[in-house]
Amino acid sequence: MIIAIIAGGSGTRLWPLSQTDYPKHLLRLTGKTSLLQNTYQRAKAASDNIWVVTDSSHAEAVKDQLPDLAADQVIVEPARRGTASCIVLALAHIAQKHAD
């Protein structure tokens, strides 16, 4: 099973906790781990083939929060373009990696 986690957004809905620089998926709202880390741990229970899609402004924070994830498993959008383009980018990237 291939799992793609979308870790993006502008962080406006949970303001003031969530900000553009540090949106809700990077926050620790329910304990010692962030929403992204919680999602990653749930995904790990189903598969080791996990990819995370984020935009360039959050890429380093995502990599810091998920140090076990290989660098090439973090797919970085150059800019936010919405959910559909994020999914298409993930599909194209994953298809290319699995074509080898």
PyMOL commands that place a pseudoatom at each C-alpha (Angstrom):
pseudoatom trace, name=CA, resn=MET, resi=1, chain=A, elem=C, hetatm=0, pos=[0.000, 0.000, 0.000]
pseudoatom trace, name=CA, resn=ILE, resi=2, chain=A, elem=C, hetatm=0, pos=[1.231, 3.491, -0.872]
pseudoatom trace, name=CA, resn=ILE, resi=3, chain=A, elem=C, hetatm=0, pos=[0.178, 6.284, 1.460]
pseudoatom trace, name=CA, resn=ALA, resi=4, chain=A, elem=C, hetatm=0, pos=[0.412, 9.989, 0.630]
pseudoatom trace, name=CA, resn=ILE, resi=5, chain=A, elem=C, hetatm=0, pos=[-0.057, 12.454, 3.462]
pseudoatom trace, name=CA, resn=ILE, resi=6, chain=A, elem=C, hetatm=0, pos=[-0.950, 15.976, 2.441]
pseudoatom trace, name=CA, resn=ALA, resi=7, chain=A, elem=C, hetatm=0, pos=[0.714, 18.384, 4.861]
pseudoatom trace, name=CA, resn=GLY, resi=8, chain=A, elem=C, hetatm=0, pos=[-0.218, 21.793, 3.600]
pseudoatom trace, name=CA, resn=GLY, resi=9, chain=A, elem=C, hetatm=0, pos=[-2.438, 24.738, 4.070]
pseudoatom trace, name=CA, resn=SER, resi=10, chain=A, elem=C, hetatm=0, pos=[-2.206, 28.335, 5.034]
pseudoatom trace, name=CA, resn=GLY, resi=11, chain=A, elem=C, hetatm=0, pos=[-3.032, 27.874, 8.700]
pseudoatom trace, name=CA, resn=THR, resi=12, chain=A, elem=C, hetatm=0, pos=[-5.863, 30.379, 8.876]
pseudoatom trace, name=CA, resn=ARG, resi=13, chain=A, elem=C, hetatm=0, pos=[-8.710, 28.274, 10.280]
pseudoatom trace, name=CA, resn=LEU, resi=14, chain=A, elem=C, hetatm=0, pos=[-7.138, 27.658, 13.670]
pseudoatom trace, name=CA, resn=TRP, resi=15, chain=A, elem=C, hetatm=0, pos=[-5.770, 31.168, 14.100]
pseudoatom trace, name=CA, resn=PRO, resi=16, chain=A, elem=C, hetatm=0, pos=[-4.168, 32.397, 16.343]
pseudoatom trace, name=CA, resn=LEU, resi=17, chain=A, elem=C, hetatm=0, pos=[-2.580, 29.041, 17.191]
pseudoatom trace, name=CA, resn=SER, resi=18, chain=A, elem=C, hetatm=0, pos=[-2.060, 28.156, 13.556]
pseudoatom trace, name=CA, resn=GLN, resi=19, chain=A, elem=C, hetatm=0, pos=[-0.233, 30.703, 11.420]
pseudoatom trace, name=CA, resn=THR, resi=20, chain=A, elem=C, hetatm=0, pos=[0.930, 30.825, 7.816]
pseudoatom trace, name=CA, resn=ASP, resi=21, chain=A, elem=C, hetatm=0, pos=[4.505, 30.128, 8.983]
pseudoatom trace, name=CA, resn=TYR, resi=22, chain=A, elem=C, hetatm=0, pos=[3.470, 27.295, 11.285]
pseudoatom trace, name=CA, resn=PRO, resi=23, chain=A, elem=C, hetatm=0, pos=[0.096, 25.757, 10.300]
pseudoatom trace, name=CA, resn=LYS, resi=24, chain=A, elem=C, hetatm=0, pos=[-2.022, 23.324, 12.259]
pseudoatom trace, name=CA, resn=HIS, resi=25, chain=A, elem=C, hetatm=0, pos=[-0.456, 20.108, 10.936]
pseudoatom trace, name=CA, resn=LEU, resi=26, chain=A, elem=C, hetatm=0, pos=[2.850, 21.123, 12.575]
pseudoatom trace, name=CA, resn=LEU, resi=27, chain=A, elem=C, hetatm=0, pos=[1.277, 21.975, 15.938]
pseudoatom trace, name=CA, resn=ARG, resi=28, chain=A, elem=C, hetatm=0, pos=[1.123, 19.761, 19.011]
pseudoatom trace, name=CA, resn=LEU, resi=29, chain=A, elem=C, hetatm=0, pos=[-2.548, 20.074, 19.879]
pseudoatom trace, name=CA, resn=THR, resi=30, chain=A, elem=C, hetatm=0, pos=[-3.373, 16.723, 21.463]
pseudoatom trace, name=CA, resn=GLY, resi=31, chain=A, elem=C, hetatm=0, pos=[-0.209, 15.714, 23.279]
pseudoatom trace, name=CA, resn=LYS, resi=32, chain=A, elem=C, hetatm=0, pos=[3.525, 15.517, 22.773]
pseudoatom trace, name=CA, resn=THR, resi=33, chain=A, elem=C, hetatm=0, pos=[3.386, 14.991, 19.018]
pseudoatom trace, name=CA, resn=SER, resi=34, chain=A, elem=C, hetatm=0, pos=[2.061, 17.151, 16.192]
pseudoatom trace, name=CA, resn=LEU, resi=35, chain=A, elem=C, hetatm=0, pos=[-0.952, 16.367, 14.041]
pseudoatom trace, name=CA, resn=LEU, resi=36, chain=A, elem=C, hetatm=0, pos=[1.472, 15.447, 11.246]
pseudoatom trace, name=CA, resn=GLN, resi=37, chain=A, elem=C, hetatm=0, pos=[3.442, 13.101, 13.521]
pseudoatom trace, name=CA, resn=ASN, resi=38, chain=A, elem=C, hetatm=0, pos=[0.207, 11.487, 14.726]
pseudoatom trace, name=CA, resn=THR, resi=39, chain=A, elem=C, hetatm=0, pos=[-0.923, 10.931, 11.131]
pseudoatom trace, name=CA, resn=TYR, resi=40, chain=A, elem=C, hetatm=0, pos=[2.472, 9.505, 10.167]
pseudoatom trace, name=CA, resn=GLN, resi=41, chain=A, elem=C, hetatm=0, pos=[2.383, 7.039, 13.076]
pseudoatom trace, name=CA, resn=ARG, resi=42, chain=A, elem=C, hetatm=0, pos=[-1.098, 5.854, 12.084]
pseudoatom trace, name=CA, resn=ALA, resi=43, chain=A, elem=C, hetatm=0, pos=[0.082, 5.440, 8.489]
pseudoatom trace, name=CA, resn=LYS, resi=44, chain=A, elem=C, hetatm=0, pos=[3.146, 3.457, 9.630]
pseudoatom trace, name=CA, resn=ALA, resi=45, chain=A, elem=C, hetatm=0, pos=[0.793, 0.884, 11.119]
pseudoatom trace, name=CA, resn=ALA, resi=46, chain=A, elem=C, hetatm=0, pos=[-0.533, 0.201, 7.605]
pseudoatom trace, name=CA, resn=SER, resi=47, chain=A, elem=C, hetatm=0, pos=[2.547, 0.594, 5.393]
pseudoatom trace, name=CA, resn=ASP, resi=48, chain=A, elem=C, hetatm=0, pos=[6.190, 1.619, 5.223]
pseudoatom trace, name=CA, resn=ASN, resi=49, chain=A, elem=C, hetatm=0, pos=[5.617, 3.175, 1.803]
pseudoatom trace, name=CA, resn=ILE, resi=50, chain=A, elem=C, hetatm=0, pos=[4.679, 6.669, 2.987]
pseudoatom trace, name=CA, resn=TRP, resi=51, chain=A, elem=C, hetatm=0, pos=[5.082, 9.970, 1.165]
pseudoatom trace, name=CA, resn=VAL, resi=52, chain=A, elem=C, hetatm=0, pos=[4.417, 13.442, 2.517]
pseudoatom trace, name=CA, resn=VAL, resi=53, chain=A, elem=C, hetatm=0, pos=[3.473, 16.337, 0.241]
pseudoatom trace, name=CA, resn=THR, resi=54, chain=A, elem=C, hetatm=0, pos=[4.084, 19.860, 1.502]
pseudoatom trace, name=CA, resn=ASP, resi=55, chain=A, elem=C, hetatm=0, pos=[4.977, 23.248, 0.118]
pseudoatom trace, name=CA, resn=SER, resi=56, chain=A, elem=C, hetatm=0, pos=[8.441, 24.764, 0.144]
pseudoatom trace, name=CA, resn=SER, resi=57, chain=A, elem=C, hetatm=0, pos=[7.745, 27.039, 3.111]
pseudoatom trace, name=CA, resn=HIS, resi=58, chain=A, elem=C, hetatm=0, pos=[7.039, 24.043, 5.381]
pseudoatom trace, name=CA, resn=ALA, resi=59, chain=A, elem=C, hetatm=0, pos=[9.407, 21.437, 3.944]
pseudoatom trace, name=CA, resn=GLU, resi=60, chain=A, elem=C, hetatm=0, pos=[12.147, 21.833, 6.549]
pseudoatom trace, name=CA, resn=ALA, resi=61, chain=A, elem=C, hetatm=0, pos=[9.695, 21.709, 9.454]
pseudoatom trace, name=CA, resn=VAL, resi=62, chain=A, elem=C, hetatm=0, pos=[8.138, 18.537, 7.997]
pseudoatom trace, name=CA, resn=LYS, resi=63, chain=A, elem=C, hetatm=0, pos=[11.582, 16.929, 7.654]
pseudoatom trace, name=CA, resn=ASP, resi=64, chain=A, elem=C, hetatm=0, pos=[12.461, 17.962, 11.215]
pseudoatom trace, name=CA, resn=GLN, resi=65, chain=A, elem=C, hetatm=0, pos=[9.242, 16.452, 12.581]
pseudoatom trace, name=CA, resn=LEU, resi=66, chain=A, elem=C, hetatm=0, pos=[9.608, 13.207, 10.588]
pseudoatom trace, name=CA, resn=PRO, resi=67, chain=A, elem=C, hetatm=0, pos=[13.323, 12.350, 10.791]
pseudoatom trace, name=CA, resn=ASP, resi=68, chain=A, elem=C, hetatm=0, pos=[12.682, 8.662, 9.961]
pseudoatom trace, name=CA, resn=LEU, resi=69, chain=A, elem=C, hetatm=0, pos=[11.237, 9.604, 6.581]
pseudoatom trace, name=CA, resn=ALA, resi=70, chain=A, elem=C, hetatm=0, pos=[13.768, 9.558, 3.733]
pseudoatom trace, name=CA, resn=ALA, resi=71, chain=A, elem=C, hetatm=0, pos=[14.368, 12.941, 2.115]
pseudoatom trace, name=CA, resn=ASP, resi=72, chain=A, elem=C, hetatm=0, pos=[13.056, 11.731, -1.252]
pseudoatom trace, name=CA, resn=GLN, resi=73, chain=A, elem=C, hetatm=0, pos=[9.776, 10.731, 0.420]
pseudoatom trace, name=CA, resn=VAL, resi=74, chain=A, elem=C, hetatm=0, pos=[9.019, 14.384, 1.101]
pseudoatom trace, name=CA, resn=ILE, resi=75, chain=A, elem=C, hetatm=0, pos=[7.485, 15.826, -2.048]
pseudoatom trace, name=CA, resn=VAL, resi=76, chain=A, elem=C, hetatm=0, pos=[7.814, 19.599, -2.106]
pseudoatom trace, name=CA, resn=GLU, resi=77, chain=A, elem=C, hetatm=0, pos=[5.463, 21.854, -4.031]
pseudoatom trace, name=CA, resn=PRO, resi=78, chain=A, elem=C, hetatm=0, pos=[7.219, 25.056, -5.091]
pseudoatom trace, name=CA, resn=ALA, resi=79, chain=A, elem=C, hetatm=0, pos=[4.110, 27.025, -4.062]
pseudoatom trace, name=CA, resn=ARG, resi=80, chain=A, elem=C, hetatm=0, pos=[0.632, 26.311, -2.756]
pseudoatom trace, name=CA, resn=ARG, resi=81, chain=A, elem=C, hetatm=0, pos=[-1.746, 25.589, -5.593]
pseudoatom trace, name=CA, resn=GLY, resi=82, chain=A, elem=C, hetatm=0, pos=[-4.563, 23.737, -3.848]
pseudoatom trace, name=CA, resn=THR, resi=83, chain=A, elem=C, hetatm=0, pos=[-5.430, 20.157, -3.037]
pseudoatom trace, name=CA, resn=ALA, resi=84, chain=A, elem=C, hetatm=0, pos=[-5.956, 18.897, -6.596]
pseudoatom trace, name=CA, resn=SER, resi=85, chain=A, elem=C, hetatm=0, pos=[-2.540, 20.018, -7.828]
pseudoatom trace, name=CA, resn=CYS, resi=86, chain=A, elem=C, hetatm=0, pos=[-0.956, 18.621, -4.670]
pseudoatom trace, name=CA, resn=ILE, resi=87, chain=A, elem=C, hetatm=0, pos=[-2.480, 15.208, -5.369]
pseudoatom trace, name=CA, resn=VAL, resi=88, chain=A, elem=C, hetatm=0, pos=[-1.435, 15.289, -9.028]
pseudoatom trace, name=CA, resn=LEU, resi=89, chain=A, elem=C, hetatm=0, pos=[2.135, 16.189, -8.031]
pseudoatom trace, name=CA, resn=ALA, resi=90, chain=A, elem=C, hetatm=0, pos=[2.197, 13.325, -5.523]
pseudoatom trace, name=CA, resn=LEU, resi=91, chain=A, elem=C, hetatm=0, pos=[0.838, 10.831, -8.058]
pseudoatom trace, name=CA, resn=ALA, resi=92, chain=A, elem=C, hetatm=0, pos=[3.356, 11.883, -10.701]
pseudoatom trace, name=CA, resn=HIS, resi=93, chain=A, elem=C, hetatm=0, pos=[6.285, 11.747, -8.265]
pseudoatom trace, name=CA, resn=ILE, resi=94, chain=A, elem=C, hetatm=0, pos=[5.304, 8.384, -6.781]
pseudoatom trace, name=CA, resn=ALA, resi=95, chain=A, elem=C, hetatm=0, pos=[4.615, 6.867, -10.210]
pseudoatom trace, name=CA, resn=GLN, resi=96, chain=A, elem=C, hetatm=0, pos=[8.060, 7.943, -11.381]
pseudoatom trace, name=CA, resn=LYS, resi=97, chain=A, elem=C, hetatm=0, pos=[9.744, 6.422, -8.305]
pseudoatom trace, name=CA, resn=HIS, resi=98, chain=A, elem=C, hetatm=0, pos=[7.831, 3.159, -8.671]
pseudoatom trace, name=CA, resn=ALA, resi=99, chain=A, elem=C, hetatm=0, pos=[8.530, 2.888, -12.402]
pseudoatom trace, name=CA, resn=ASP, resi=100, chain=A, elem=C, hetatm=0, pos=[12.166, 2.010, -11.637]
for i in range(1, 100): cmd.bond("trace and resi %d" % i, "trace and resi %d" % (i + 1))
show_as sticks, trace
zoom trace
